[in-house]
Amino acid sequence: LDRFGEDSLRNDASEISASVALEAAAPGFHSYIANTFAQFMGRYGQLTNILSLILSFFAFPYLMKTRGLRSTLRIFPSLLVFVSILTYMALPMNLPVLFVSVSLLKAMTYSINDPAKEILYIPTSDAIKFRAKFWIDVVGARIAKALASSINTYAGSADRIIKYGTIPSVVTSLGLFAVCYWVGIEFDGLLERGQVVGSGDEDVTDADDAYGIIGGEIATYEAEQGMLLGDEDEAVIESLKGRRGNNGRGDGNGGPSIELVAQLS
C-alpha cells in the first residue's frame, strides 16, 4: 500500500489532467460543484436545527414525564442501531435516506441524548462528576472520532466505507445500547437508595445527597418567592432529603420515588 509509489503518482497526474480538461470543456463546473455542496450542507444544517428545536421543546419534556430517564436513554441508541442497519445493509448508497437519517440522529443527539446524559450526573459527587466528564467528553469522544476518521481515511471511497465500516458501526451502536440499558437501571437504583456515587470519599451530610440537593433547591426557591410551604410540601422535602420514607415514618431507609418531585409543582 505505497501511496507515494510510481503508480500512485501516475494516477494523481491523470486525475489532475482530467480535471483540467473538464474545466476547459465546461467552464464553471468546479464552481457549480462547490455551490451545490454549500447548498447541501445548508439544508442539512437547517433540517438538523429545526428538528433539534422541536424535539427539545416538546419531545424531551414529554418523554421525561411519561417514560422516565431509563426509557429516554434507550431511544437514541435504538434509533442508531436501526439507522446503521438501514444505511449500511438494507439501503446502502441511498443519499436521501442517509441525509434524513444523519439529520435525525444529529438532532436527537442535541435534544434528547445529551440532556439525558447530563441528568445521569445528579447522583454523583463533584469529584466523580469532574473525572467522568473528563474521560467521556475529552478522552473518549476524541478517541472515538479519531478511530472513525481512520476508518474513513483507509476506505477512501463511499463503496469501501460500506465495506469496511459496516461491522464497526453496527457493533458500536449495539454496544451503546447495552451501556444505556444498564446505566438507566443503575441510575434508578441510586435514586431509590438515596445514594451518591463517590460520597464515601467526602464528608457528606444528609442534605448533600441526591435527594437533599433537590429538596434544598425546592425549599430555597419557595423561600425566595415568598411562598409558604404546606404540610404536604414539607413532607415531600423531608422525604427527598432522605430523612423520611415514603410511608411517612421517620425510618430514613426507604428512598422516595422520583415522582414525588411532581407533587410540588
N, C-alpha and C positions, 0 to 999 in steps of 0.2 A: 504494500500500500504506500508506495513512494509518491507523495502528492506533488513532488517537485522534480520528477523524472522527465525524460525527454518526451514521453507520450503525453504527460500532463501539460507540459508547456506547449506542445503542438496543438492539443485540444483547446487550450486557452487562446492561442493565436487564431485558431479557426473561428472560435466564438466571437472574438473581437472583430474579425474581418466580416463575419455575417452581420454583426450589429451595425457596423459602419455602412455596409451595403444596404441594409434595411432602412437606415436613417436617410440615405441618399435617395432610395426609391420612394419612401413615404415620409416626407418632411413633417416633423412634429409628432412622430409616433411615440417617442420616449416621453414627450410632454403629456400626451394623451394617457399613457400608462400611469404616469405619476399622478395626474389629476384623478384618474379612476380609482387608484389606490387611496388617495386622500378622501374621496367621497365614500368609499367603502368603510374606512376607519371612522369617519364622521358619523355614518349611520350606525355603526357598531356602538360607538360611544353614546349616541342618543338613545338607542334601544336599551342598553345596559343601565343607564342612569334613570330612565323613566321607569323601568321595571323595579330597580332598586328603591326608588322613591315610593312607589305603590306598595311594595312588599313591606317596607319599613313602617309605613303609616297604618296599614290595615292587616297584613298577614301576620307579622311577628307578634303584635299585642294579642291578636285573636288566638294564635297558637299557644302562647304562654298562659292565657286564661283558661282555655278549654282543654288543651292537651298536656301542658306542663313542659318543663325543660327536658325531661327524659325523651319524650317523643319528638320535640322540636330539634334536638341534636341529631336525630337519625334521618331527618328529611334530606339535608344536603348530601350526605354520603350515599343515601339510597338513590337519589337522582344522579349522582356521579357514576355509580355502578351502571345504571340504566343507559346513560349517555355514552359511557365508554364502550359498552357492548354494541350500542346502536351505531356509533360513528366508526368504530374500528372493524366490526364484524358484519352487522346487518346491512348498513348502508355506507360503505366506505367511499371516500372521494365525492361525497354529495355536499356541495358547498352550501345550499340553503339550509339543510339540516344541521350542518356544522355551525353555521352562522347563528341560528336561533339557539342551538344547544349551548354554545360558548357564552352567548349573551345572557341566557337564563342562569347558567352556573355562576357567572361573574356577579350578576345582580344578587343572587342568593348568598353569595359569599359576604357581600357588604351588608345586606339587610337582615339575614337570618342566622347564618352560621357564626359570623364574628360576634354579634351581640350575645348569642347563646354561649359562645366560648368564654366571653368575659364574665358571665354570671358564675361560671364554674370557680372563679377565684374567691367567691364570697366566703366559703368555709375554710379559708387558709390564712395563716399568719402573714404579716408583711414580709418576713424573711423568705418564706416559701414562695410567696407571690412573685417577688423580685427574681428569685432564682429560676422559677418555672418560666416566667415571661422571657428571661434572657435566653434560655436554652430553646424555647419554642419559637419566639419571634425573630431571634438573631441567628443562632446557630442552625437550628433545624430547618427554618424556612430557606436560608441561603444554601444549605447543602442540597435540599430537595430541588431548588431551582437550578443549581449547578449540574446535578445529575440529569435533569430533564433536558437542559441545554446541550449536554454532552451527547445524549441520545439523538437529538435533532441534528447536531453537527455531524455526527458519524453517519447518520442516514443520508443527509444531503439532498433528498428529494421527497416529494409527497408520497410516492409509491413506496420508497424504502422506509419512510416513517411508519406507514401502515404495517410494514413487515416487521420492523424492529421495535415498534412502540406499543403494539397490542398487548403483549404479556405484561410489561411493566405498568401500563395504565390500568388494566383490569385488576392486577394484583394489589396495587397501591390503593385503589378505590375500595376493594374488599377489606383491606387492612384498616382503612379509615373508618369504615362502617363498624368493624369489630371493636375498634377503640372507642368510638362514640357510644356504642351499645353498652359497653362495660362502664364507661365514665358516667353515663346517665344514672345507672343503678347505684354506683358508688356515691354520687352526689346526693341522691335521695336518702341513702343510708346515713350520710354525715349529718344532714339536716334533722333527720328523725332522732338521732342520738345527741344532737346539740354539740357535736364535736368539731373542733377546729384543727386542721392539719398543721402540725408544727407548733402547736400550743405548748407541748411538753418541754420545748426548749426555751420558753419565755415565762415570765411571771404574768399569768393571765387570770383576771378576776371573772366573776360571773357576767359582768357587763361587757367583757371583751370577746365573748364567743359570738358565733354567727347570729344567734337569735338576739343576744344582748345588743349587738350593734344595730340591728333592725329596730328593736324596741326602743333603744335610746334615741335613734333618729326620729321615730314617730313622736316620742314624748317632747323632744326639742321643738319639732315643727308645731305641735299643738300649743306649746307654751308661747312660741313666737307669734302665732296667730291669735293669741288671747282666748283660746278655746278652753272649756272646762272638760276634763276627762270624766266620763261616766264610769259606773262600776264595771260595766262590761268591757270598756276600753282598758281600764286598769288591769282587769283580769287577763286580757289578751297580752298586754305588755309584759306583765309578770310571767306569763307562760312563755313569751318569746325570749325573755331573759334567762329561761331555764330554771326559775325558782318555783315553778308550779307546773304540775302535769296538766294534761288536757281534761282530766276528770274533775279539776277544781281543787284537788287535795294538794297540800304543800309537800309532796314527797320529793319533787325535783328530779324524778327519774324519767318518767315518760316524756320524751321530747314532743313538742307540738307539731302539727302538720302545717305545711306552708300556707294552706288555705286560710289560716287564722288571720293572716295579714289583711285579707279582703274585708274582714269584719269592721275594720277601722275606716274604710272608705265611705 
